[in-house]
Amino acid sequence: MGARPSLVCLVRLRVIDGLIEGIRCFWAEENRRYPPKAEPWPLAVGCVPWLTSRGVVDALIELGSVCIAVDKGSSWGSRAAQRLHEQAEGVWQRRIPGLETMGSRDARGAPSLIHPRGGLPGERDLGPVRLVGWAKRPDGRSGPLLHAKLLVLCVAWTWENDGGGWDDLLTPLWVWSGSANWTEAAKGHVELGMWSKDERLAEEALRFLADVLRISEPWSQPSGVPAPEMVEAAWDDDAFVEHLAEMLEVDEDEP
């Protein structure tokens, strides 16, 4: 792969190097478009079955906030994935479009409740690494594999809205896709890898990754079978009606 990460790569031994190169040059190239007032920082969301590449993990740790979904049966126990989990910063869930109202189930298996005086379930850190799929099927056969290899590089930033508050924003800008797993062994394979700076493509790729994260589990809580942690939260309608009535009473008391 050449110096510019927007080129298609079909060159043996260079696909993983091109992935690492793109991650490392992203922030230097893109942070200039945002004023300091926006307090921008880089953020990466991705998925891959096998993650064993030390170089890829180093680049992701250096980048900053990351959330990578890996296949449970392929990457659980990987030293590289474990190091990414321990040393990288995670991603705040509500930063990812579509995950703001997804929460964990309670001890009885019921979804989270959204209250008028509480925050959304997405007010939490997803962690740098999440698990998807099967560790091993009860019948001993291989389960369906998370087989996509995809990475979206974004800029998280804030900006003042018309109401005088501040909105948390996320802009996907670069997307990498290819045939290569993020492994040391992939350096010896004939693989395809491609960086694109098409922002529409990056937006669609991020939507796909949000769907992957919906069926994911925390790194620290592996189970043998798929056990998606997230479920759409329920709105506590009674609590909102009561809260609205209290607000109306206050308004009526105002001179």
Secondary structure by P-SEA (a helix, b strand, c coil): ccccccccccccccaaaaaaaaaaacccccccccccccbbbbbbbbcccccccaaaaaaaaaaccbbbbcccccccccaaaaaaaccbbbbcccccccccccccccccccccccccccccccccccccbbbbcccccccccccccccccbbbbbbbbcccccccbbbbbbbbcbbbbcccccccccccccbbbbbbccaaaaaaaaaaaaaaaaaccccccccccccccccbbbbaaaaaaaaaaaaaaaaaacc
